[in-house]
Amino acid sequence: MVQFKKLSRELGLIDVFAISAGAMISSGIFVLPGIIFAHTGPALILAYIFAAMIYLPAVFAKIELTTAMPKAGGTYFFIERSMGAFLGVLGGLACFIALSLKSAFALVGIGAFIKLLYPSISIFTLKIIFVILAFLFTIINLIGVKLAGRIQVILVLVLLGLLGVYIITGATQLDVHKYTPFMQCNLREFFAASGAVLISYIGLTKVASIAEETRNPARNLPYGMLLGFIIVSLVYFLTVFVTVGLVPSQELRYSLTPISKGAKIALGKPGFVLLSIGAVFAFITTANAGIMAASRYPVAMARDQLFPEFFANVNKKFNTPDRAIIATGLLILISLVLLDIESLVKLASIMQIILFVFILISSLIMRASKILNYKPSFYAPLYPGLHIVGLLIYIGILIEMGKISLISLGVFFGIGLLWYVLYVRGRGTRKSALAHIIERITGKEFAGESLSQELREVIRERDEIIEDRFDRLVHECDVLDIEGKLTLEEFLQKVSFYISQKINIPEEKLYNLLLKREKESTTVIRTGLAIPHIIIEGEKKFYLFVIRVRPGVIFNKAEPPVYAIFILLGTKDERNFHLRALAAIAQIVQDANFDRTWLRAKNKEELRDILLLAERHREKS
């Protein structure tokens, strides 16, 4: 199997926040309000609030999946691992194209505001500016994700500062009469408008594609994404609330520069210039985040042999996926020079909503698969109700977008199917989480362990687990899964026979030592758990035997059966490690979910993984 170079973890909490926030604050607030206002009137404010609410199912599911699998390619990775290669191809291509096109649209947005500030500038000059900017951000992303992240932080903080000045100043000059009549549309038009506003929040989930490059992803990803969503939602609400109360309705209706017009009223010409510059910053942050995020999808797909291996290359000097970034930059350049941006933005929006559907289904499948190594640090609340409500909403929005959109969607699925048949089919052998669900239903084992093993490595990387001596002992130890309810004597006879074959100590001697230890003082630590431990002859010897007996072993007739048993055997000179091993086991079994996962584990390797991936203090080697 080809080993690909890993990406560096250089992004912190503030970087995650800036990438998610910067990817959202763009055309959705600087261009879209005037267009939506034409259909809703002041209910535009409510449309932004409602859009944030209906976006929540996808937000929560995405955060859960991202913290469970912080890998390059984000959404693609989740879709492929949960639903298989074909839908993985569709998801990966949709993400790559949609994010690239949104970046191109952001650069065009810069042109609109440059045109506003300098009306005499020619279209040719604007296109030259677009190309230069696309080239510039491609170079920045090639040099390193840390540099791209730092630039993103600066731009987002400046942008939020400008909007904050506008909101505070404008709030003192509002005309309450501009909010009436409030609802100037019927419910169907309002829901359609809210669906359009939903596009304003899409950028939040871009950060999942660079999750592999995030430090402490179990903490920084959920906090950064939630912080971005909450702050941007608040900024959206306050900005449109102030804008509706400042700008006359006839000027706001269909305006492509609504916030700049509001700033001119609230702050005069300097405010108009500042907010126009802020809008340019917003489009720049979207373009930068888009290139950063989009380029990670070819990387992830190439690693899985769904895309040519060429794209998985990581530059040795800068540790960035240079070829994937260049491919992203080229796609953006081509779309800027040759294509109809308005049509492409609409197609990008369709792709994003389809991805929302895929994300929710992926989350449902991963939970239902009961794979023990699926361990997100954040769980989406109200499962599965919130997921089902989200699916119904997103499918409804797709249907409302009309026949042309659905035809475009069909063409895209056809292209994805063609690529799968001609290039992908037969290349991948990994089973998806869906196979684990089918296995549970049918009772036939065919899903294999590839996904569980991959998730094990993902968790180790995410939690930065550095193995100590106890981990190495667990890797090497024997794991027994014994069927049938047993008395203490029956159990000791079985394990003594087994252990004697492994460590060359007579079976009878082992049995007597274990029985004697139990009679002196019970080794049952708590309900369901026992840790028999004895001293053996020799030097520098230590053994661990991990045993599960689902029906249980009767250590004491007055107590419940024991189903988790850890037998420790060590020489006298290993007494210190003996105590550390006992402490490690004690920390592992303190987990509130230990008993449930222990009994649910379907084989010996899953039992081993419970110990290896447990959260506990690890001794430095």
C-alpha positions in Angstrom: 0.0 0.0 0.0 1.3 3.5 -0.9 2.3 5.6 2.1 1.4 9.3 1.6 3.1 12.2 3.4 0.9 13.6 6.2 0.0 17.3 6.4 1.3 19.4 9.2 -0.9 20.3 12.1 -0.4 24.1 12.2 -3.9 25.6 12.7 -5.2 26.6 16.1 -8.6 27.6 17.5 -8.4 31.2 16.2 -7.4 29.9 12.7 -10.4 27.5 12.6 -12.7 30.3 13.7 -11.2 32.7 11.1 -11.5 30.2 8.2 -15.1 29.2 9.0 -16.2 32.9 9.7 -14.2 34.2 6.7 -15.7 31.6 4.4 -19.2 32.7 5.5 -19.0 36.5 5.5 -19.1 37.2 1.8 -21.7 37.7 -0.9 -24.3 36.3 1.6 -24.2 39.6 3.5 -22.7 42.2 1.1 -24.7 41.3 -2.0 -27.6 39.0 -1.1 -29.7 41.1 1.3 -30.9 43.5 -1.5 -32.0 40.6 -3.7 -33.9 38.9 -0.9 -35.4 42.1 0.3 -37.1 42.5 -3.1 -39.1 39.3 -2.4 -39.7 39.6 1.4 -39.4 43.2 2.5 -38.3 43.7 6.1 -39.0 40.0 6.7 -35.5 39.6 5.3 -34.4 39.8 8.9 -36.5 36.8 9.8 -35.3 34.9 6.8 -31.7 35.2 8.0 -32.7 33.9 11.4 -34.8 31.1 10.0 -31.9 30.1 7.6 -29.5 29.8 10.6 -32.0 27.6 12.3 -32.6 25.2 9.4 -28.8 25.1 8.9 -28.3 23.7 12.4 -28.9 20.0 11.5 -26.0 20.1 8.9 -23.8 22.1 11.3 -24.2 19.7 14.2 -23.8 16.6 12.0 -20.7 18.1 10.2 -19.0 19.0 13.6 -19.7 15.4 14.8 -18.2 13.8 11.7 -15.3 16.2 11.6 -14.3 15.5 15.2 -14.6 11.8 14.7 -12.6 11.9 11.4 -10.4 15.0 11.2 -8.9 14.1 7.8 -8.0 16.0 4.7 -11.0 16.1 2.4 -13.6 16.6 5.2 -17.0 16.0 3.6 -15.7 13.6 1.0 -14.0 11.5 3.6 -17.2 11.1 5.7 -19.3 10.3 2.7 -16.9 7.7 1.3 -16.3 6.0 4.6 -20.0 5.8 5.4 -21.7 5.1 2.0 -19.0 3.8 -0.2 -16.8 4.7 -3.2 -19.5 5.8 -5.7 -21.1 8.4 -3.4 -17.7 9.3 -2.2 -16.7 10.2 -5.8 -19.9 12.3 -6.1 -19.3 14.0 -2.7 -15.6 14.7 -3.4 -16.2 16.1 -6.9 -19.2 18.2 -5.7 -17.1 19.7 -2.8 -14.1 20.4 -5.1 -16.1 22.1 -7.8 -18.5 24.0 -5.6 -15.8 25.4 -3.4 -13.6 26.3 -6.4 -16.6 28.1 -8.1 -17.5 29.9 -4.9 -13.9 31.2 -4.7 -14.2 32.4 -8.3 -17.5 34.1 -7.5 -15.8 35.8 -4.5 -13.1 37.2 -6.8 -15.8 38.5 -9.2 -17.5 40.1 -6.1 -14.2 42.0 -5.5 -14.6 43.3 -9.1 -18.1 44.5 -8.4 -16.9 46.7 -5.5 -13.8 47.9 -7.4 -16.2 49.0 -10.1 -18.3 50.7 -7.5 -15.3 52.7 -6.2 -13.8 53.2 -9.7 -16.7 53.3 -12.2 -14.4 54.0 -15.2 -12.4 50.7 -14.8 -12.7 48.4 -17.9 -14.0 44.8 -17.8 -10.6 43.7 -19.3 -8.7 45.4 -16.4 -11.1 43.7 -13.9 -10.4 40.3 -15.4 -6.7 40.9 -15.2 -7.2 41.8 -11.5 -9.2 38.5 -11.0 -6.4 36.4 -12.6 -3.7 38.2 -10.5 -5.7 37.6 -7.2 -6.4 33.9 -8.1 -2.6 33.5 -8.8 -1.7 35.3 -5.6 -3.9 33.2 -3.3 -2.7 30.0 -5.0 0.9 31.0 -4.2 0.0 31.9 -0.6 -1.6 28.4 -0.1 1.3 26.7 -1.8 3.7 28.4 0.7 1.9 27.0 3.7 -1.4 26.6 5.5 0.0 28.4 8.5 0.6 31.6 6.4 -2.8 31.3 4.7 -4.4 30.8 8.1 -2.6 33.9 9.6 -3.7 36.1 6.7 -7.2 34.8 7.1 -7.2 35.7 10.8 -6.1 39.3 10.1 -8.6 39.8 7.3 -11.5 38.4 9.4 -10.7 40.5 12.4 -10.5 43.7 10.2 -13.8 42.7 8.6 -15.7 42.1 11.8 -14.3 45.4 13.2 -15.7 47.3 10.2 -19.1 45.6 10.5 -19.1 46.3 14.2 -18.6 50.0 13.6 -21.4 50.0 11.0 -23.8 48.2 13.4 -23.1 50.4 16.4 -23.3 53.7 14.4 -26.2 52.7 12.3 -28.2 51.5 15.3 -28.5 55.1 16.6 -30.1 56.3 13.3 -32.8 53.7 12.6 -36.2 54.7 11.2 -38.8 52.3 12.8 -41.2 53.1 9.9 -39.0 51.2 7.5 -39.8 47.9 9.2 -43.5 48.2 8.3 -45.3 46.4 6.8 -42.9 43.6 8.0 -44.1 40.5 6.0 -44.5 41.4 2.4 -44.6 37.9 1.0 -46.5 34.6 1.6 -45.1 31.7 3.5 -44.0 29.8 0.3 -42.0 32.8 -0.9 -40.6 33.3 2.6 -39.4 29.7 2.7 -37.9 30.0 -0.8 -36.1 33.2 0.3 -34.8 31.5 3.4 -33.4 28.7 1.2 -31.5 31.2 -0.8 -30.2 32.8 2.4 -29.0 29.3 3.5 -26.2 29.8 1.0 -24.8 32.5 3.2 -23.9 30.0 5.9 -22.4 27.3 3.7 -18.8 28.5 4.2 -18.8 27.3 7.8 -18.2 23.7 6.9 -15.2 24.4 4.7 -13.0 24.1 7.7 -13.7 20.3 7.8 -11.5 19.9 4.7 -8.4 21.2 6.5 -9.2 19.3 9.8 -6.1 17.1 9.3 -4.0 20.3 9.7 -5.6 21.4 12.9 -3.9 21.2 16.3 -5.9 19.4 19.0 -8.8 18.8 16.6 -11.0 17.2 19.3 -11.2 20.6 20.9 -10.4 23.3 18.3 -12.7 22.0 15.5 -16.0 22.0 17.4 -15.3 25.2 19.4 -14.0 27.0 16.3 -16.9 26.0 14.0 -19.5 26.7 16.7 -17.9 30.0 17.5 -17.8 31.0 13.9 -21.5 30.0 13.4 -22.8 31.9 16.4 -20.8 35.1 15.8 -21.5 35.2 12.1 -25.2 34.5 12.6 -25.3 37.4 15.1 -23.4 39.7 12.8 -25.8 38.7 9.9 -28.9 39.5 12.0 -27.6 42.8 13.3 -26.3 43.9 9.9 -29.5 43.2 8.0 -31.6 44.7 10.9 -29.6 47.9 10.7 -29.5 48.0 6.9 -33.3 47.6 6.7 -33.8 50.4 9.2 -31.4 52.8 7.3 -31.8 52.3 3.6 -35.1 53.4 1.8 -36.9 50.3 0.5 -36.7 51.5 -3.1 -32.9 51.8 -2.9 -32.5 48.5 -1.0 -34.6 46.5 -3.4 -32.3 44.5 -5.8 -29.3 46.5 -4.7 -25.9 44.6 -5.2 -24.2 46.9 -2.6 -26.8 47.2 0.2 -24.4 47.4 3.1 -22.3 50.0 1.4 -25.5 52.1 0.9 -26.4 51.7 4.6 -22.8 52.7 5.6 -23.1 55.9 3.4 -26.2 56.9 5.3 -24.8 56.1 8.7 -21.2 57.2 8.3 -21.2 59.3 5.2 -18.7 58.9 2.3 -15.9 57.6 4.6 -18.3 54.8 5.8 -19.2 54.0 2.3 -15.6 53.6 1.3 -14.7 51.6 4.5 -17.6 49.1 4.1 -16.8 48.7 0.4 -13.3 47.9 1.4 -14.7 45.6 4.0 -16.7 43.8 1.3 -13.5 43.4 -0.7 -11.9 41.9 2.4 -14.9 39.6 2.8 -14.6 38.3 -0.8 -10.8 37.9 -0.3 -11.3 35.7 2.8 -13.8 33.6 1.0 -11.5 33.1 -2.0 -8.5 32.3 0.3 -10.5 29.8 2.4 -12.1 28.3 -0.7 -8.7 27.5 -2.3 -7.4 26.2 1.0 -10.4 23.9 1.4 -11.1 22.9 -2.2 -7.6 21.7 -2.8 -7.8 19.1 0.0 -10.5 17.1 -1.8 -8.3 15.9 -4.6 -5.7 14.9 -2.0 -8.2 12.8 0.0 -9.6 11.2 -3.2 -6.1 10.4 -4.5 -5.2 8.7 -1.2 -8.2 6.4 -1.7 -7.4 5.7 -5.3 -10.5 7.5 -6.5 -8.4 10.2 -8.2 -5.0 9.9 -9.9 -2.2 9.4 -7.3 -0.5 12.5 -8.7 -2.8 14.8 -6.7 -1.8 13.3 -3.3 1.7 14.7 -3.5 2.8 16.9 -0.6 5.6 19.5 -1.2 8.7 18.6 0.8 9.7 22.2 1.5 6.3 23.7 2.4 4.5 20.6 3.4 1.4 21.6 1.3 -0.5 19.6 -1.3 1.1 21.6 -4.2 -0.4 19.8 -7.2 -4.0 19.8 -5.8 -3.6 23.6 -5.0 -2.4 24.3 -8.5 -5.3 22.3 -10.0 -7.7 24.3 -7.8 -6.2 27.6 -8.9 -6.4 26.5 -12.6 -10.1 25.6 -12.2 -10.8 29.0 -10.7 -8.8 30.8 -13.4 -10.7 28.9 -16.2 -14.1 29.7 -14.6 -13.1 33.4 -14.2 -12.1 33.8 -17.8 -14.5 31.5 -19.7 -17.6 30.7 -17.7 -20.9 32.3 -16.8 -20.4 32.9 -13.0 -24.1 33.4 -12.2 -25.0 29.9 -13.5 -22.0 28.4 -11.8 -22.9 29.9 -8.5 -26.4 28.4 -8.8 -24.9 25.0 -9.6 -22.5 25.4 -6.6 -25.5 26.1 -4.4 -27.3 22.9 -5.6 -24.1 20.9 -4.9 -23.9 22.3 -1.4 -27.5 21.4 -0.5 -26.9 17.9 -1.9 -23.8 17.7 0.3 -26.0 18.7 3.3 -28.2 15.7 2.5 -25.1 13.4 2.3 -23.7 14.8 5.5 -26.9 14.0 7.5 -27.2 10.5 6.0 -23.5 9.9 6.7 -24.0 10.9 10.4 -27.0 8.6 10.6 -25.1 5.7 9.1 -22.0 6.1 11.3 -24.2 6.1 14.4 -26.2 3.1 13.3 -23.2 1.1 12.3 -22.2 0.8 16.0 -18.5 0.8 15.0 -16.7 1.0 18.4 -13.9 3.2 16.9 -16.4 5.9 15.8 -15.6 8.2 18.7 -16.4 11.9 17.9 -15.5 14.4 20.6 -18.9 16.2 19.8 -22.2 14.4 19.3 -25.0 16.1 17.4 -27.9 16.6 19.7 -31.5 15.3 19.3 -30.4 12.3 17.3 -32.0 11.1 15.0 -34.9 13.5 15.1 -32.9 16.6 14.1 -31.2 14.7 11.3 -34.6 13.6 9.8 -36.1 17.1 10.0 -33.0 18.5 8.3 -33.2 15.9 5.5 -36.9 16.8 4.8 -36.0 20.5 4.8 -33.1 20.2 2.4 -34.9 17.8 0.0 -37.8 20.3 0.0 -35.5 23.1 -0.9 -34.0 21.1 -3.8 -37.5 20.4 -5.2 -38.4 24.1 -4.9 -35.4 25.1 -6.9 -37.0 23.9 -10.1 -36.5 21.6 -13.1 -33.4 23.2 -14.5 -31.6 22.7 -11.1 -32.8 19.0 -11.0 -31.6 18.4 -14.5 -28.2 19.9 -13.7 -28.1 17.6 -10.7 -28.8 14.6 -13.0 -26.0 15.6 -15.4 -23.6 15.8 -12.5 -24.6 12.4 -11.2 -24.1 11.0 -14.7 -20.6 12.4 -14.9 -19.8 11.0 -11.5 -21.1 7.6 -12.5 -19.0 7.7 -15.7 -15.9 8.5 -13.7 -16.6 5.7 -11.2 -17.1 3.1 -14.0 -14.1 4.1 -16.1 -11.6 4.9 -13.4 -12.7 3.9 -9.8 -14.5 0.6 -10.0 -12.3 -2.2 -8.7 -9.6 0.0 -7.2 -10.9 0.2 -3.6 -11.6 -2.8 -1.4 -12.5 -1.0 1.8 -16.0 -1.6 3.2 -18.1 1.4 4.2 -20.0 1.8 7.5 -23.2 0.9 5.5 -21.7 -2.6 5.2 -21.5 -2.8 9.0 -25.2 -2.0 9.2 -26.1 -4.7 6.7 -23.8 -7.1 8.6 -25.8 -6.4 11.8 -29.1 -6.9 10.1 -28.2 -10.2 8.3 -25.9 -11.6 11.0 -23.3 -12.4 8.3 -19.7 -11.2 8.7 -18.5 -9.5 5.5 -17.8 -5.9 6.4 -14.2 -6.7 7.6 -12.0 -4.6 9.9 -10.5 -2.1 7.4 -12.8 0.8 8.5 -12.5 0.1 12.2 -8.7 -0.1 11.9 -8.6 3.2 9.9 -10.7 4.9 12.6 -8.4 3.6 15.2 -5.4 5.3 13.6 -7.5 8.5 13.1 -8.3 8.6 16.8 -4.6 8.0 17.7 -3.6 10.9 15.5 -6.5 13.2 16.7 -5.8 12.6 20.4 -2.0 12.5 19.8 -1.7 9.2 21.7 1.9 8.3 22.2 2.1 4.7 23.3 3.7 3.8 26.6 4.7 0.4 27.9 1.2 -0.6 28.9 0.0 0.1 25.3 2.7 -2.1 23.9 1.8 -4.8 26.4 -1.9 -4.6 25.1 -0.7 -4.8 21.5 1.2 -8.1 22.3 -1.2 -9.7 24.8 -3.6 -12.5 24.2 -7.3 -11.6 24.2 -9.8 -14.4 24.9 -13.5 -14.3 24.3 -15.1 -17.2 26.2 -18.6 -18.3 25.7 -20.9 -19.8 28.4 -21.5 -19.0 32.0 -18.7 -20.4 34.3 -18.0 -21.0 37.9 -14.7 -19.6 39.3 -13.1 -23.0 39.3 -14.2 -23.8 35.7 -12.9 -20.4 34.6 -9.5 -20.8 36.3 -9.1 -24.3 34.8 -9.7 -22.9 31.3 -7.4 -20.0 31.5 -4.7 -21.9 33.4 -4.6 -24.5 30.5 -4.4 -21.7 27.9 -1.8 -19.6 29.7 0.4 -22.6 30.5 0.8 -23.1 26.7 2.0 -19.5 26.3 4.4 -18.9 29.1 5.7 -22.4 29.9 4.5 -22.7 33.5 2.7 -25.9 34.5 -1.1 -25.7 34.3 -1.7 -27.1 37.8 0.8 -24.6 39.3 -0.9 -21.7 37.6 -4.4 -22.9 38.7 -3.3 -23.2 42.3 -1.6 -19.8 42.4 -4.7 -18.1 40.9 -7.1 -19.9 43.2 -5.0 -19.2 46.3 -4.9 -15.5 45.4 -8.6 -15.4 45.0 -9.2 -17.1 48.4 -6.9 -14.7 50.2 -8.7 -11.7 48.9 -11.2 -11.4 46.0 -9.8 -9.7 42.9 -13.3 -8.5 41.9 -12.8 -4.7 41.8 -16.4 -3.7 41.1 -19.5 -5.2 39.5 -18.5 -7.0 36.3 -14.8 -6.5 36.6 -11.9 -8.6 38.1 -8.1 -8.3 38.0 -6.5 -11.5 39.2 -2.8 -10.9 39.6 0.0 -13.2 40.8 3.8 -13.2 41.1 5.7 -15.7 39.0 9.3 -16.9 39.2 12.1 -15.4 37.2 13.3 -11.9 36.2 12.0 -9.2 33.8 8.8 -11.1 32.9 5.3 -9.5 32.7 2.2 -10.8 31.0 -1.3 -9.6 30.5 -4.3 -11.7 29.4 -7.5 -9.9 28.5 -10.6 -12.0 28.8 -14.3 -11.4 28.2 -17.0 -13.8 29.3 -20.3 -12.3 28.2 -22.6 -14.6 30.3 -20.1 -14.0 33.2 -18.0 -15.9 35.7 -19.4 -16.5 39.2 -16.5 -15.3 41.5 -18.9 -15.1 44.4 -22.5 -16.5 44.5 -23.7 -13.5 46.4 -22.4 -11.1 43.7 -23.3 -10.5 40.0 -21.2 -12.4 37.4 -17.9 -10.9 36.1 -17.6 -10.4 32.4 -14.3 -8.3 32.1 -11.2 -10.0 33.5 -7.6 -8.8 33.3 -5.0 -11.4 34.5 -1.6 -9.9 35.4 1.4 -12.2 35.9 4.8 -10.7 36.7 8.1 -11.3 38.4 9.1 -9.5 41.7 11.4 -7.1 39.9 8.4 -5.9 37.8 6.5 -4.7 40.9 6.6 -1.0 39.9 5.2 -1.7 36.4 2.7 -4.1 38.0 1.3 -1.1 39.9 1.3 1.1 36.8 -0.6 -1.6 34.9 -3.2 -1.8 37.6 -3.5 2.0 37.6 -3.9 2.0 33.8 -6.7 -0.6 33.9 -8.4 1.3 36.7 -8.4 4.5 34.5 -9.7 2.6 31.5 -12.7 1.0 33.3 -13.7 4.3 34.9 -15.1 5.4 31.6 -18.9 5.6 31.8 -19.3 3.7 28.6 -16.8 1.0 29.3 -19.2 -1.8 30.3 -21.5 -1.1 27.4 -18.8 -1.0 24.8 -17.0 -4.0 26.3 -20.1 -6.2 26.0 -20.9 -4.8 22.5 -17.5 -5.4 21.0 -17.9 -7.9 18.2 -14.5 -9.5 18.2 -11.1 -9.6 20.0 -9.6 -6.7 18.0 -12.4 -4.4 19.1 -11.8 -5.5 22.7 -8.1 -4.6 22.2 -9.0 -1.2 20.7 -11.1 -0.3 23.8 -7.9 -0.5 25.8 -5.6 1.1 23.3 -7.9 4.1 22.5 -9.0 4.8 26.1 -8.4 8.2 27.6 -5.9 7.8 30.4 -2.6 9.2 31.7 0.2 7.7 29.7 3.8 7.3 31.1 6.5 9.0 29.1 8.8 6.5 27.4 
